[in-house]
Amino acid sequence: MITTRSWIIGLASVALLAGLAVVGNFNRRHTEGRCAFDGAGIDPLYRVRILNEANESHEFCCIRCAESWLAKQKTPPRVIYVTDEATGEEIGVLGAYFVRSLVVTNFTTANRIHAFGKKADAQKHASLFKGTLLQDSQRPFAGAVPECVR
């Protein structure tokens, strides 16, 4: 026969296990915000931020999502920022070096383009992960940002 005490212990055990699952899930999260294009979580290391003509900030989970969103806009952006993967710092897109490599940053979009603030960091990534330093029209956002914005 099941006693009241057994029920209480059983319910407490179930509550404890459920609580641990919630806490574990919360602690494993490494995203900040949601992508303005597809709603995916944003890993800070691959974050892209675009300021539109009205100076409104839009954040994206990867370069591919940011480019897809830009393609649907009627006016060009004021400025585009990418995250330097070597330092985690935000940098202007015109001063960034881009590498296409075997490393996928976002499995949903299959984005394999990486941003760096220093050419040496970009070359190192390209060497380690069978990548190519992107030049001129190959660069993400080519022609999307006015040249006066640096």
N, C-alpha and C positions, 0 to 999 in steps of 0.2 A: 504494500500500500504506500502511495506517495504522500508524503507529509508536506505541510506548508513550508517547512524549512527547506526541503528538497526543491520545491518550486522556486523559492526565492534564490537559492544558490544557482539553479539552472538559468533563471532569467538574468541574474547578475553576470553569469559567465557569457551568455549570448550578448548582453549589452557591452561587456568588456571587449569581446572579439570584434563587434561592429565598430566600436570606438577606435580600436587599434587600426582597423582597415581604413577608416576615414582619416586618421592622423597620418598613417603611412602614405596614403594618396596625396594628401596635402604637402607633406615633406618632399615627395618626389617631383613635384612640379617645379619646373625651371623656366616657365614662360612668364612674360609680362604683357598683358593686354591681348588684344585680338586683332588679327589682320583685317584691314579695311576692305580687302578684296574678297577673301573667302572665309573669314571668321576664324581661321586657325590660330592656335596659340603662337605667340611670338617669342622665339629664343633670342635673348638679347644680343648674342654674338652675330646673328644674321639679320638683324633689324634694319629696315630701310624706312626713312621718314621723308615725306614730301610735303613742302609748303605750297599750297595752291595760290592762285592769283589774289584771293581774299585773305591770305596769310593764315589759312586754316591748316593745321597739321594732320596728316594722315600717315598711319604706321602700317608696315607690311612685314610679313614673316620671311620674305625672301625677295631677291631681285626679280625673279620671274613674275611674282604676284604684283609687284610695283609696276613693272613694265606693262602687264595686262591691264591694270587699272588706268595707267596713263593713256593707253591706246583708246580708251573710252571717253577721255576728257576732251572738252571742246577748246579749252585754253591751255597754254603751256604752263608748267609749274614755275614758281618763283625760284625755288631751289630744291635740290635733292641731296639728302644725306644718306650715306651708307655707314656701316659699322666696320671699323678696322678689326679684322679677325685676330691680329697679333696683340692688340692692346685693349680692345673692347670700346675704344673711343669713337665717337661720331665724327665723320669727316665729310667735307663737301665732295660730291661725285666727280667734279672736274679735277680734283687733286688726288683721286684714288687710282690705284692700279688694280686691274681685274685679271683673274685667272680662271680658266675653265679647266676643271680637273676631274678625276674619277670620284672624288668625295661628293656625295649628295648631301645638300643642306636641308632639303625638304623632300620627303619621299612622295608626297601628294603631287607636287609640281615637277618633281625630278630635277630641281634646280641644282646645277653643278658649278655655278659661277660664284667666286669668292672675291671679297674686297679687302684691300690692304692700303695702308697709308704710306708705306715705304716700298720702293721697288725691290729692295733686297729681300724683304719678307715675302713679296709676291713670287719672286724667283725661287726662293727656298721652297715654298709650297708647291710650285710647279715642278720642281725637281723631285721632291719627295712623293708626289701623288700623280705623276705622269700628266702634268698639266701644260697649258699653253697660256702665255701672257697675251691678253687681248689688246689689239692695236686699233686705233682709228674707228672705223665704222663697226668693228666687231665689239667694241666696248658697249656695255649696257647703257641705255639712255642716250646713245649717240644722237646729238641734235635736239634733245628734249629740253635742255637747259640753255638759256641765253648765255653767250660767251662772257658777258660782263659779270655774271655771278660766279664768284670764286670762293 
